[in-house]
Amino acid sequence: MSTVSDLGRLVFDQRKFAAGELNLVIARHDIETYIDFYDKVVFDIYGTVTVGEWGGYLIQIMPMAFNDRLVMTPKHTPSVYDFGWCYNKGAAPLLAALVWNPQAEAEPKGFKKRASAGLARIAGQRATLLTD
C-alpha cells in the first residue's frame, strides 16, 4: 500500500521519465518551432516542467489534479504565470506548444479551458517588466 508521499514520488519519477522522452521530441532538428525550446527540459520541485522560452516568458507545463496546464511565466517573476491553458493529461500541452506561434496566434490550439486570471492574451504579446 502506498502512502501519499510515496504516490507523490511515483508521479514525480514518472514525469521525469516522460521528460526524458520529451527531450527526444524537442531535440529533433527537423522540426521548425517558433518557441526557443531547451535541449533538456528543467524540472522544479513541484513537477513543473520548463520546456523553453519566448518573448521574455518561460514556456512551462504544470501538472494539475485532473489535467496539465501550459503556461507562460514571465522570466523576471517565475513564481506566477500570466497566461495558462488546460489540456488533458499527457503530451497534449507539449504538442500544442510545438506547433504554436505566439507571435501570430494569441492562444495555443486544442486547449479545453483558459486558466488565466484577467485579460486574454493578444497575439505577439511579450512579457514586460513593470517599474516605478
C-alpha positions in Angstrom: 0.0 0.0 0.0 1.4 3.4 -1.0 1.4 6.4 1.3 0.6 9.9 0.0 4.4 10.8 -0.1 5.2 7.5 -2.0 2.5 8.4 -4.5 3.9 11.9 -4.9 7.4 10.5 -5.5 6.0 7.9 -8.0 4.2 10.7 -10.0 7.3 12.9 -10.0 9.5 10.0 -11.1 7.1 9.1 -13.9 7.1 12.8 -15.1 11.0 12.7 -15.1 10.9 9.6 -17.2 8.4 11.2 -19.5 10.6 14.3 -19.8 13.5 12.1 -21.0 11.3 11.0 -23.8 10.1 14.6 -24.4 13.7 15.8 -24.7 14.0 13.4 -27.7 10.9 15.0 -29.3 12.1 18.6 -28.7 15.7 18.0 -29.7 14.7 16.8 -33.2 16.4 19.3 -35.6 13.9 18.7 -38.5 11.0 20.3 -36.6 10.7 24.1 -37.1 9.3 25.7 -34.0 8.5 29.3 -33.0 9.4 28.8 -29.3 13.0 28.5 -28.4 12.9 25.0 -26.8 15.6 23.9 -24.4 17.8 20.9 -25.3 16.9 19.4 -21.9 13.7 20.3 -20.0 14.0 21.7 -16.5 12.0 20.4 -13.5 11.2 22.3 -10.4 10.4 20.8 -7.0 6.6 20.9 -7.8 6.9 18.9 -11.0 6.5 21.9 -13.3 8.5 21.4 -16.5 10.1 24.4 -18.2 10.4 23.4 -21.9 11.6 26.7 -23.5 11.3 30.5 -23.8 9.6 33.1 -26.0 9.3 36.8 -25.7 10.5 37.1 -22.1 8.3 34.2 -21.0 9.2 30.8 -19.8 7.0 28.2 -21.5 6.1 25.6 -18.9 3.9 22.6 -18.3 2.3 22.3 -14.8 0.8 19.1 -13.5 -2.7 19.7 -12.1 -5.0 17.2 -10.3 -7.1 16.4 -13.4 -5.3 18.0 -16.3 -1.9 19.5 -17.3 -1.6 23.2 -17.9 0.6 25.0 -20.5 1.6 28.4 -19.0 3.6 31.5 -19.9 5.5 32.6 -16.9 7.5 35.9 -17.0 11.2 35.2 -16.6 11.6 38.1 -14.1 8.8 36.7 -11.8 8.9 32.9 -12.2 6.7 32.3 -9.2 3.5 33.4 -11.0 2.2 32.9 -14.5 0.4 35.4 -16.8 -1.4 33.0 -19.1 -2.4 29.4 -18.9 -4.4 26.8 -20.8 -5.6 23.4 -19.6 -5.2 20.2 -21.6 -5.9 16.5 -20.9 -3.2 14.8 -19.0 -0.3 13.6 -21.2 1.6 15.1 -24.1 -1.1 17.4 -25.3 0.3 20.6 -23.8 3.8 19.9 -25.2 2.4 19.1 -28.7 0.4 22.3 -28.6 3.5 24.3 -27.7 5.5 22.6 -30.5 3.1 23.9 -33.2 2.1 27.2 -31.6 3.4 30.5 -33.0 2.9 33.0 -30.1 3.8 35.9 -32.4 0.9 35.3 -34.7 -1.6 33.4 -32.5 -3.0 34.6 -29.2 -3.5 31.1 -27.8 -2.3 27.6 -28.5 -4.6 25.1 -30.3 -6.7 22.5 -28.6 -7.0 23.7 -25.0 -10.1 22.8 -23.1 -10.1 25.7 -20.6 -8.4 29.1 -20.3 -6.8 29.3 -16.8 -5.7 32.9 -16.9 -6.9 35.5 -14.5 -7.5 38.9 -16.1 -7.3 39.8 -19.7 -6.9 37.3 -22.6 -3.5 37.2 -24.3 -3.1 39.2 -27.5 -1.1 37.7 -30.4 2.6 38.8 -30.2 2.2 40.0 -26.6 5.6 39.8 -24.8 6.5 39.9 -21.1 7.1 43.4 -19.8 9.0 44.4 -16.7 6.9 46.9 -14.7 9.0 49.6 -13.0 8.1 52.5 -10.8 
